[in-house]
Amino acid sequence: MQKTIKTYIINLEKRIERRSHIISQFEAEKAYKINLIKAIENENGALGLWQTIVNIIQNLAPKQEEYILICEDDHEFTKNYGMAKLLNAIKEAQQKEADVLLGGVSWFLDALPLSENLFWVDQFTGTQFMIVFSKFFQTIINADFNIGDTADRKICSLTVNKFIIYPFLSTQKEFGYSDATQFNNKEGYVTEIFEKSDIILSHLVKAKHFYKTI
């Protein structure tokens, strides 16, 4: 029997259009156990997001779960998404002792292709679709979050065991504004940076295949 994935979707109560969007992303898929989580509002949007993530892990996620899925309300499945692909990536990431597995990223620095569908990554941005493994829960709970920090950069600083699913299963839908990152307020910017990251990873895959054949 297929495992049910405990899924926690972060949404500001006033963002009704985002809530409708994210519900539509999951309504056809029965393998997710959906929990809509009211985001903690803070003048510092990045801090509010981090506080919400910590609250989910500390107070809401069952401790016996091997992993949970945390989504932001702008997550959108790509054409490459499939439940079998996701579960296979989760299994492979577990075998590699992952702390975090990302469905897609808007930016990264240093990435290594490990298989056809998995990259190790050093630095990244993009927490809209994030599998968090239980062995990493306490590290997140204990972490300090300082002025200037963001959720993705904080996670980068807390673990080396970070992986990306490729091709991306998740991207961010453009809403014309961001509640956590001001840089994302420029129209078309989010789509552009996700596409650039995807292209760079595709080049790394091609290079890997090339050098395996010579």
C-alpha positions in Angstrom: 0.0 0.0 0.0 1.3 3.4 -0.9 2.6 5.6 1.9 0.5 8.7 2.8 2.7 11.8 2.9 2.0 14.1 5.7 1.8 17.5 4.0 1.8 20.9 5.7 0.9 23.9 3.5 1.8 27.3 4.7 -0.7 30.1 3.9 -1.3 33.6 5.2 -5.0 33.8 6.0 -5.5 36.9 3.9 -4.0 35.3 0.8 -7.2 33.7 -0.4 -6.1 33.4 -4.0 -3.0 31.5 -3.0 -5.0 29.2 -0.8 -7.3 28.3 -3.8 -4.3 27.7 -6.0 -2.5 25.4 -3.6 -5.6 23.3 -2.8 -6.1 22.8 -6.6 -2.6 21.4 -6.9 -3.3 18.5 -4.5 -7.0 17.8 -5.0 -6.5 15.1 -7.6 -3.8 13.3 -5.6 -4.9 11.0 -2.7 -1.5 10.1 -1.4 -1.1 13.4 0.5 -2.5 14.0 3.9 -3.1 17.8 3.6 -2.9 20.2 6.6 -3.4 23.9 5.8 -1.3 25.9 8.3 -2.0 29.5 9.1 1.3 31.3 8.6 2.8 33.3 11.4 2.7 36.9 10.4 5.7 39.1 11.1 6.9 42.4 9.7 10.0 40.4 8.7 8.4 38.0 6.3 11.4 35.7 6.2 11.2 35.4 10.0 7.5 34.6 9.9 8.1 31.8 7.4 10.9 30.3 9.6 8.7 30.5 12.7 6.0 28.7 10.9 8.3 26.0 9.7 9.6 25.5 13.3 6.0 25.4 14.6 5.1 22.7 12.1 8.1 20.5 13.0 7.9 21.1 16.7 4.2 21.0 17.4 2.3 19.5 14.5 4.4 16.8 12.7 4.1 13.3 14.2 7.4 12.3 15.7 7.1 8.8 14.3 7.0 9.9 10.7 10.2 9.3 8.7 9.6 12.5 6.8 7.1 15.2 6.1 6.4 17.6 3.2 6.3 21.3 3.8 4.9 23.4 1.0 4.5 27.1 0.5 1.2 28.2 -1.1 2.9 29.2 -4.4 4.1 25.7 -5.1 3.1 24.4 -8.5 3.7 20.9 -9.9 5.6 20.8 -13.2 4.9 18.6 -16.1 7.6 16.2 -14.8 5.7 15.5 -11.6 4.6 12.0 -10.8 4.0 10.3 -7.5 6.2 7.3 -8.4 9.1 9.7 -9.3 8.7 11.5 -6.0 8.6 8.3 -3.9 11.6 6.9 -5.8 13.6 10.2 -5.1 12.6 10.1 -1.4 13.8 6.5 -1.2 17.1 7.3 -2.9 17.6 10.4 -0.7 17.0 8.4 2.4 19.7 5.9 1.3 22.1 8.8 1.0 21.1 10.0 4.6 19.4 13.2 3.4 18.1 15.8 5.8 16.2 17.8 3.1 15.0 16.9 -0.4 13.8 19.7 -2.6 11.2 19.5 -5.4 12.8 22.3 -7.3 15.0 25.4 -6.6 15.2 28.9 -7.9 19.0 29.2 -7.5 21.9 27.0 -6.4 25.6 27.1 -5.9 27.6 23.9 -6.5 25.6 20.8 -7.5 26.7 17.3 -8.2 24.6 14.8 -10.2 24.3 11.5 -8.2 21.9 9.7 -10.4 19.4 10.3 -13.2 17.0 12.0 -10.8 19.0 13.3 -7.9 21.5 16.1 -7.3 23.5 16.9 -4.2 23.5 20.7 -3.7 25.5 23.0 -1.5 23.6 26.4 -1.4 20.1 26.9 -2.8 17.0 29.1 -2.6 13.4 27.8 -2.9 11.5 26.1 -0.1 8.2 25.9 -1.8 8.3 22.0 -1.9 10.5 20.5 0.7 10.7 17.0 2.1 12.2 17.3 5.6 13.4 14.0 7.2 12.8 13.4 10.9 16.4 13.2 11.9 16.8 16.8 10.9 13.8 18.0 13.0 15.6 18.9 16.2 18.4 20.7 14.3 15.8 23.1 12.9 14.0 23.5 16.2 17.3 24.4 17.9 18.6 26.8 15.2 19.0 30.5 15.8 17.4 32.8 13.2 19.0 36.2 12.9 18.2 39.4 11.1 19.1 39.0 7.4 18.5 35.2 7.5 16.1 33.4 5.2 14.6 30.0 5.6 16.5 28.5 2.6 19.8 30.0 3.5 19.4 28.9 7.1 18.8 25.3 6.1 21.9 25.5 3.9 23.9 26.5 6.9 22.5 23.6 9.1 23.3 20.6 7.0 25.4 19.3 4.1 22.8 16.6 3.3 20.7 18.5 0.9 19.4 17.1 -2.4 17.3 18.2 -5.4 15.0 16.1 -7.5 15.7 16.5 -11.2 13.9 17.2 -13.5 12.1 19.6 -11.1 8.8 18.4 -9.8 7.9 21.8 -8.4 8.2 25.4 -9.3 6.7 28.6 -7.9 3.6 30.2 -9.4 3.9 33.9 -10.2 1.5 36.0 -8.1 3.3 39.3 -8.7 4.4 39.6 -5.1 6.1 37.7 -2.3 5.3 37.7 1.4 8.8 36.5 2.3 11.3 37.7 -0.3 11.2 41.2 -1.8 13.4 40.2 -4.7 10.6 38.0 -6.0 8.2 41.0 -6.4 9.4 41.7 -10.0 6.9 40.3 -12.5 8.3 37.3 -14.4 11.4 37.1 -12.2 10.5 33.9 -10.3 9.7 32.0 -13.5 13.0 33.2 -15.1 15.2 32.1 -12.2 13.6 28.6 -12.0 14.1 28.1 -15.7 17.8 29.2 -15.5 18.4 26.8 -12.7 16.8 24.0 -14.6 18.9 24.7 -17.7 22.1 24.7 -15.8 21.3 21.3 -14.2 20.4 19.9 -17.6 23.9 20.9 -18.8 25.5 19.1 -15.9 23.5 16.0 -16.7 24.6 16.1 -20.4 28.2 16.6 -19.3 28.0 13.6 -17.0 26.6 11.4 -19.8 29.3 12.7 -22.3 32.2 11.8 -20.0 30.7 8.4 -19.2 30.9 7.5 -22.9 34.5 8.4 -23.6 
